[in-house]
Amino acid sequence: MLINNDLSIMEKLEILSMAAKYDVACTSSGSNRKNDMGGIGNTVSCGICHSFAADGRCISLLKILMTNECIFNCKYCINRADNDVLRTTFTPEEICTLTMEFYRRNYIEGLFLSSGILKSPDYTMEKLLETVRLLREVYGFNGYIHVKGIPGASMDMINKIGFYTDRMSINLELPTSEGLKSLAPHKSRKSILTPMKQIQKGIEAAQIEQKNQLVAARSTALSVRSKEKVFVPAGQSTQMIIGATPETDYHITAVAEALYKNYGLKRVFYSAFINVNEDSSLPDTQAGPPLLREHRLYQADFLMRFYGFEAKELLSEERPNFNVLLDPKCDWALRNLSIFPVEVNRADYATLLRVPGIGVTSAKRIIKARRFGKLDFYDLKKMGVVLKRALYFITCQGRMMYNTKMDENYITNALVGLDYKLKYQLEDHQSYKQLSLFDDYNFGGDMNGQYNSMCV
């Protein structure tokens, strides 16, 4: 292992931003941290403005590792202990300098901070804690901070750092304990789920405390603004690597559903597996990473979180994987044609959400608008309904848009053309390229001294 900490801050940034590029769990803040007098930065709900690459990865936060040194030897990880790569480590002061200077230049809206395991989980968490404490208390930074928790760290460390961050996440890494044993033997399901549960309890306790304060303020007719820190106000998330182990889509969606229900997660992220180590014990990825599969899992994830679907409705042991040519909602509708077509002027909100082409916003608009009169297809189009999907599954005032045969094969053939372009782009004509902080920027100079040029 080649370790070099005698590098400039910009040289370290290039190494440790590239080392962090396989972590996809970047999200908008979802919290309401406001600025105090004399501080810098402000985090409000949906206040983090992101840019996304073609593969959906977020590039708006300063996303770095504190270190790419690691005592663990996870077979899928580029930073595993056995790999002969250049290692370096940021000091807490260097991370603070980067964050503040990039924020002042309007290059970032917040910080996404992860790390390899340096010496031990607790030692690593201690250094992460020191970093975010400096940002909040010394530098007065009130912007968004997302910190990756380290599996195996003590409950005390998890609890302390949670009061300085907006969001925390503990990577599940692989869907099953068997997968962890084979590819990440230093990690266990227990070491991952235990801090998840602790974070969940801390968030729930903070929410109860805030509610009690609000009730007390209302009863005394006073406006009270709490100065106390709030524990992980934007909630927690996790990430699963897709395709490194042989689990089916059904198994993965069932695991995600259980995480949402039992651990109160805000998001589960899915990362298409890339064999960066060319390890013989890992699957062959010569055909490219499974981007379409990742895309289908994200679609299913949205259906479970916002549309009222359950994993067992979307897939089963008999049909364990998603349709390559159809999105999960269309696939479900075609397997349940007996409940269609739906009359949009009478169907309730939950039923409307199950119609392909009708989303959460358009369903709400339909419910609101039909109080004032009957809706037709022209009205639906103005409300944002995607009629090229919905027309096979709805009626307006008892009539379909066109004469449509309610036959699975007929409708499938009509819909496949809509999704085939997506499959073609993802699998056949899109080269997979991981993001780098330096892809679209030309940086020069040394952040330890003067900045010669930082041009976009």
HUPE-V693962 format. One record per helix or strand of 2 or more residues. SS is the DSSP state (h for helix, s for strand). FROM is the first residue (numbers start at 0). TO is the last residue. Records with the same first field share a line. If there is no record, write none. Layout:
SS=FROM-TO ; FROM-TO
This chain:
s=1-2 ; 61-64 ; 85-86 ; 109-113 ; 143-147 ; 166-168 ; 235-241 ; 266-271 ; 341-342 ; 393-395 ; 441-443 ; 452-454
h=8-18 ; 91-103 ; 120-137 ; 154-161 ; 176-182 ; 188-218 ; 248-262 ; 290-305 ; 310-313 ; 327-334 ; 336-338 ; 348-351 ; 359-368 ; 376-381 ; 386-389 ; 407-427
